[in-house]
């Protein structure tokens, strides 16, 4: 009877150790993925968006005029108020 209890205890301890190591590996894996995503992220390139329509949640369809997005307006010498309008 004592041997059976010892075996159960040993198996329980081994399972806990495996679970702890698996958690460490997953945490490291997620941290690596986050760093890779940050390294690959680039600022958006300045571009024009064509005129289009948007359907709202209540079913209305509204026109969206053309506009520019991405990049930094200060880099191109434009007036920030003009871009926001």
C-alpha positions in Angstrom: 0.0 0.0 0.0 2.8 2.4 0.9 4.5 1.8 -2.5 1.3 2.7 -4.4 1.0 6.0 -2.5 4.7 6.7 -3.2 4.1 6.1 -6.9 1.1 8.4 -7.0 3.0 11.2 -5.2 6.0 10.8 -7.6 3.7 11.0 -10.6 2.0 14.1 -9.2 5.3 15.8 -8.6 6.5 15.0 -12.2 3.3 16.3 -13.7 3.6 19.6 -11.8 7.2 20.0 -13.0 6.2 19.4 -16.6 3.3 21.9 -16.3 5.7 24.5 -14.9 8.2 24.1 -17.7 5.4 24.2 -20.3 4.1 27.5 -18.9 7.7 28.9 -19.0 8.0 27.9 -22.6 4.7 29.4 -23.6 5.5 32.7 -21.8 8.8 32.9 -23.7 7.1 32.0 -27.0 4.6 34.8 -26.6 7.2 37.3 -25.6 9.2 36.4 -28.8 6.1 36.8 -30.9 5.4 40.3 -29.4 8.9 41.4 -30.1 8.8 40.1 -33.7 5.6 42.0 -34.2 7.1 45.2 -32.9 10.2 44.8 -35.0 8.1 44.3 -38.2 5.7 47.2 -37.6 6.4 50.2 -39.8 4.7 53.6 -39.7 1.9 53.9 -42.2 2.8 55.4 -45.6 1.0 58.6 -46.5 -1.7 57.8 -49.1 -5.0 59.0 -50.4 -8.3 57.2 -49.7 -10.9 57.4 -52.5 -14.4 58.6 -52.1 -16.7 55.8 -50.9 -19.8 55.0 -48.9 -20.1 53.6 -45.4 -23.1 51.7 -44.0 -23.8 52.5 -40.4 -25.1 50.1 -37.7 -28.6 51.6 -38.1 -28.7 50.8 -41.8 -28.0 54.4 -43.1 -25.5 54.7 -46.0 -23.4 57.8 -45.8 -20.9 59.2 -48.4 -17.3 59.5 -47.2 -15.3 62.2 -49.2 -11.7 61.5 -50.3 -9.0 62.1 -47.7 -5.4 61.4 -47.0 -4.1 59.2 -44.2 -0.9 57.8 -42.8 2.5 59.4 -42.4 3.2 62.6 -40.7 1.9 65.9 -42.1 4.9 67.8 -40.5 7.3 65.8 -42.7 5.7 67.0 -45.9 5.4 70.6 -44.9 1.6 70.7 -44.9 -0.4 72.6 -42.4 -1.8 70.1 -39.8 -5.1 72.0 -39.5 -5.5 71.6 -43.3 -5.0 67.8 -43.2 -7.4 67.4 -40.2 -10.2 69.3 -42.0 
